[in-house]
């Protein structure tokens, strides 16, 4: 029996590498495109066919012409709201043009399923919490605008035989996260500073809050997305439904670390959300997802992995 083949963009990164490993473990083949801008080639599973390049580059994508895919997982992209202001053109290419070109590829290759890593940033700051999937868009970063545009492209392409699923990821954390990138990933940023300097600089108020979801739970959602029957275009909050403040996260990290850390504060980053957490009832209705790992247990796993590096 011929193995299924999947395109997983960004398999050198945190989520992409974990998803590629999961798919391979289940007996399928994986091709990846990654420009290594924020990931590491060493993170790509050895069984993955690696094409180095940018997903917004037609020449790079032309190297996929000899492959047929059972589904495309578009994970790659610039993932920082702060960076989207520093280099908006790159953000546009990385997050929006790449989606458009990959949707066109799916159409040309007659690939029937397109699964996209969107973001909770599409909601911005809201008066009513938790946000559900029908909460209005309120982008406050250029990054969020690109994610919304990508979802709109998906909605249009879903009219031409491609089932498109947008997974609006909240704050994903866990072992394997890039500690060198201090502009993306709240928990990984704090851990990187704590390990290096025993000091954490908090940008903005410690009363800000987020919905933190462990990497293994996120990967289960992606893996389930290729198995379930849904409308031709659908979207889901990928979150725990639990609100945690920055102050609470820092306290838990401090309790787990085998040394003391100090805290300093600075101005908030451009486009940073004050607070958000999600309603995940729709996700749990359609996806067969077991109970999600509590934050205190996920942080212990994450901190221990970082200390062992």
Buried (B, 14 or more C-beta within 10 A) or exposed (E): EEEBBBBBBBBBBBBBBBBBBBBBEEEBBBBBBBBBBBBEEEBBBEEBBBBEBBBBBEEBBEBBEEBEBBBBBBBBBBBBBBBBBEBBEBBBBBBBBBBBBBBBBBBEBEBBBBBBBBBBBBBBEBEEBBBBBEBEEBBBBBBBBBBBBBBEBBBEBBEEEBBBBBBBBBBBBBBBBBBEBBBBBBBBBBBBBBBEEEEBBBBBBBEBBBBBBBBBBBBBBBBBBBEEEBEBBBBBBBBBBBBBBBBBBBEBBBEBBEEEBEBEEEEBBBBBBBBBBBBBEBBEEBBEBEEBBEBEEBBBBBBEBBEEE
